[in-house]
């Protein structure tokens, strides 16, 4: 059955159109890798792995808006490979201190419409590979906001304000995960409601406008 599906709906590279993977090796070599931002008042560090443009932007669009959920596997592999290659000490720190990955939640209406939360299914791929627990039931999005991608800067700030609430006990060490960091308003609003004395990291696949 898998072979038949692959023939009817082949994976096509978002960069060049080559059949075989959603991001071929050649196009993968062209993507722009970013560094990490460390230490702020609220967080220990923030890692945005790739620049949000070109093939990376198209790959996120593929899973987020075109609803190609099986792209999660390749995206998860890319994230894990970058962590192992460029952030081995941070990865080891997370593993030794039992950090828990908390994916940014979707409102239940949007999740039901889409069929999945892209941040959650990507986080699952990452967590099972690097042996970190995932918990998507600690924070909920109780405000059904307008899509951030269609909003201007001021609208994004207003949209996301008070959109989240905690519904479970937040662990001591957490990694807030999302697919992309643009203005950062979404994750910043989550961080605002996290109890004090928590070690917080932010991990996103991409970063930029």
C-alpha positions as a printed NumPy array, in Angstrom:
array([[  0.   ,   0.   ,   0.   ],
       [  2.818,   2.403,   0.883],
       [  4.445,   1.851,  -2.513],
       [  1.162,   2.56 ,  -4.306],
       [  0.634,   5.78 ,  -2.343],
       [  4.208,   6.842,  -3.142],
       [  3.558,   6.31 ,  -6.852],
       [  0.262,   8.204,  -6.876],
       [  1.377,  10.965,  -4.484],
       [  5.184,  11.124,  -4.777],
       [  7.257,  13.321,  -2.521],
       [  8.389,  16.354,  -4.49 ],
       [ 11.213,  18.645,  -3.368],
       [  9.894,  22.075,  -2.405],
       [ 13.102,  23.615,  -3.706],
       [ 13.532,  22.153,  -7.189],
       [ 10.633,  19.791,  -7.888],
       [ 12.744,  16.634,  -7.91 ],
       [ 10.823,  13.5  ,  -6.947],
       [ 11.935,  11.501,  -3.905],
       [ 11.952,  13.775,  -0.854],
       [ 10.237,  16.939,   0.285],
       [ 13.684,  18.562,   0.464],
       [ 16.371,  16.948,  -1.676],
       [ 20.011,  16.795,  -0.627],
       [ 21.103,  19.445,  -3.123],
       [ 18.487,  21.961,  -1.98 ],
       [ 19.177,  21.053,   1.64 ],
       [ 22.746,  22.254,   1.223],
       [ 21.491,  25.691,   0.183],
       [ 19.408,  26.466,   3.267],
       [ 20.708,  29.086,   5.664],
       [ 21.604,  27.811,   9.131],
       [ 21.252,  30.201,  12.069],
       [ 22.866,  30.466,  15.489],
       [ 21.381,  30.616,  18.972],
       [ 20.382,  33.54 ,  21.179],
       [ 21.266,  33.003,  24.816],
       [ 20.075,  34.38 ,  28.119],
       [ 17.235,  36.795,  28.621],
       [ 15.203,  37.712,  31.683],
       [ 12.768,  34.87 ,  31.098],
       [ 14.631,  32.161,  29.206],
       [ 17.939,  30.332,  29.302],
       [ 18.262,  30.315,  25.537],
       [ 16.553,  30.36 ,  22.177],
       [ 17.495,  28.32 ,  19.125],
       [ 16.071,  29.033,  15.676],
       [ 17.722,  26.474,  13.429],
       [ 17.121,  27.808,   9.914],
       [ 16.399,  31.132,   8.238],
       [ 12.699,  31.415,   7.427],
       [ 12.992,  31.815,   3.669],
       [ 13.319,  29.817,   0.467],
       [ 12.943,  26.064,   0.753],
       [ 12.492,  26.152,   4.54 ],
       [  9.553,  28.526,   4.218],
       [  8.04 ,  26.259,   1.555],
       [  8.592,  23.165,   3.7  ],
       [  6.764,  24.737,   6.636],
       [  3.991,  25.876,   4.291],
       [  3.713,  22.293,   3.018],
       [  2.895,  20.855,   6.439],
       [  1.133,  23.866,   7.937],
       [ -1.099,  25.07 ,   5.121],
       [ -1.039,  22.327,   2.481],
       [ -1.671,  19.795,   5.283],
       [  1.004,  17.31 ,   4.19 ],
       [  1.448,  15.788,   7.639],
       [  3.975,  13.129,   6.626],
       [  6.512,  15.912,   6.016],
       [  6.942,  15.745,   9.803],
       [  9.473,  12.919,   9.42 ],
       [ 11.893,  14.849,   7.221],
       [ 11.442,  18.014,   9.261],
       [ 12.085,  16.095,  12.477],
       [ 15.245,  14.568,  11.015],
       [ 16.508,  17.995,   9.954],
       [ 15.961,  19.41 ,  13.428],
       [ 17.656,  16.48 ,  15.164],
       [ 20.619,  16.545,  12.772],
       [ 21.155,  20.256,  13.38 ],
       [ 20.957,  19.838,  17.146],
       [ 23.478,  17.   ,  17.083],
       [ 25.83 ,  18.798,  14.72 ],
       [ 25.714,  22.361,  16.035],
       [ 24.392,  22.112,  19.601],
       [ 25.692,  18.843,  21.083],
       [ 26.42 ,  20.386,  24.482],
       [ 22.964,  21.921,  24.743],
       [ 21.355,  18.666,  23.622],
       [ 23.304,  16.752,  26.254],
       [ 22.27 ,  19.327,  28.882],
       [ 18.61 ,  18.858,  27.958],
       [ 18.891,  15.084,  28.129],
       [ 20.766,  14.992,  31.44 ],
       [ 18.275,  17.353,  33.069],
       [ 15.108,  15.685,  31.75 ],
       [ 13.785,  18.643,  29.812],
       [ 10.209,  18.238,  28.579],
       [  9.191,  19.544,  25.157],
       [  5.963,  21.563,  25.158],
       [  4.695,  22.255,  21.624],
       [  2.85 ,  25.522,  21.059],
       [ -0.843,  24.553,  21.116],
       [ -3.514,  25.248,  18.527],
       [ -7.071,  26.151,  19.414],
       [ -9.147,  22.974,  19.283],
       [-11.28 ,  24.276,  16.417],
       [ -8.251,  24.906,  14.214],
       [ -6.675,  21.615,  15.198],
       [ -9.864,  19.751,  14.315],
       [-10.078,  21.543,  10.966],
       [ -6.427,  20.871,  10.116],
       [ -6.46 ,  17.362,  11.547],
       [ -3.269,  17.873,  13.527],
       [ -1.086,  20.449,  15.258],
       [  2.087,  20.726,  13.18 ],
       [  4.169,  21.814,  16.179],
       [  2.983,  18.775,  18.121],
       [  3.624,  16.142,  15.446],
       [  7.06 ,  17.579,  14.631],
       [  7.922,  17.716,  18.344],
       [  6.899,  14.058,  18.64 ],
       [  9.359,  13.14 ,  15.875],
       [ 12.14 ,  15.101,  17.56 ],
       [ 11.425,  13.902,  21.083],
       [ 11.382,  10.195,  20.293],
       [ 14.709,  10.509,  18.458],
       [ 16.589,  12.449,  21.136],
       [ 14.825,  10.728,  24.055],
       [ 12.993,  13.702,  25.514],
       [  9.408,  13.564,  26.74 ],
       [  6.69 ,  15.554,  24.971],
       [  3.678,  16.957,  26.791],
       [  0.995,  18.723,  24.774],
       [ -1.597,  18.739,  27.564],
       [ -0.105,  21.293,  29.947],
       [ -0.97 ,  24.482,  28.069],
       [ -4.056,  25.129,  25.936],
       [ -4.98 ,  27.846,  23.497],
       [ -8.423,  28.849,  24.738],
       [ -8.753,  31.892,  22.459],
       [ -9.402,  31.13 ,  18.788],
       [ -7.215,  33.84 ,  17.291],
       [ -7.012,  35.083,  13.729],
       [ -4.158,  33.46 ,  11.797],
       [ -0.938,  35.274,  12.659],
       [  0.396,  34.927,   9.111],
       [ -2.457,  37.09 ,   7.762],
       [ -2.115,  39.779,  10.45 ],
       [  0.081,  42.864,  10.62 ],
       [  2.428,  43.482,  13.538],
       [ -0.073,  45.3  ,  15.762],
       [ -2.846,  42.818,  14.997],
       [ -0.544,  39.959,  15.969],
       [  0.12 ,  41.521,  19.359],
       [ -3.593,  42.039,  20.051],
       [ -4.629,  38.654,  18.614],
       [ -2.38 ,  36.558,  20.778],
       [ -2.805,  38.452,  24.076],
       [ -4.249,  36.199,  26.802],
       [ -4.716,  33.381,  24.279],
       [ -3.141,  30.656,  26.435],
       [ -3.724,  29.134,  29.843],
       [ -2.016,  26.481,  31.937],
       [ -4.035,  23.349,  32.67 ],
       [ -1.36 ,  21.117,  34.198],
       [  1.756,  21.22 ,  36.349],
       [  4.648,  22.745,  34.423],
       [  7.908,  20.778,  34.875],
       [ 11.059,  22.41 ,  36.193],
       [ 12.876,  22.189,  32.851],
       [ 10.986,  22.837,  29.621],
       [ 11.549,  23.467,  25.92 ],
       [  8.808,  25.43 ,  24.182],
       [  8.699,  24.26 ,  20.565],
       [  7.147,  25.814,  17.472],
       [  7.711,  25.58 ,  13.743],
       [  8.692,  29.214,  13.221],
       [  9.584,  32.326,  15.227],
       [  8.685,  35.556,  13.422],
       [  7.829,  38.364,  15.847],
       [  7.947,  35.945,  18.761],
       [  4.591,  37.15 ,  20.112],
       [  3.097,  33.67 ,  20.359],
       [  5.902,  32.16 ,  22.401],
       [  6.397,  35.322,  24.46 ],
       [  2.758,  35.137,  25.556],
       [  3.23 ,  31.532,  26.616],
       [  6.361,  32.416,  28.575],
       [  4.403,  35.126,  30.436],
       [  2.134,  32.533,  32.046],
       [  4.869,  30.035,  32.968],
       [  5.401,  29.923,  36.761],
       [  8.613,  31.342,  38.183],
       [ 11.699,  29.232,  38.845],
       [ 11.442,  27.271,  35.605],
       [ 14.344,  26.707,  33.241],
       [ 12.955,  27.634,  29.831],
       [ 14.436,  27.06 ,  26.388],
       [ 12.788,  27.958,  23.096],
       [ 13.352,  25.811,  20.015],
       [ 11.975,  26.591,  16.56 ],
       [ 12.744,  25.061,  13.205],
       [ 12.935,  28.488,  11.582],
       [ 13.353,  32.101,  12.546],
       [ 12.749,  35.344,  10.672],
       [  9.982,  37.368,   9.048]])
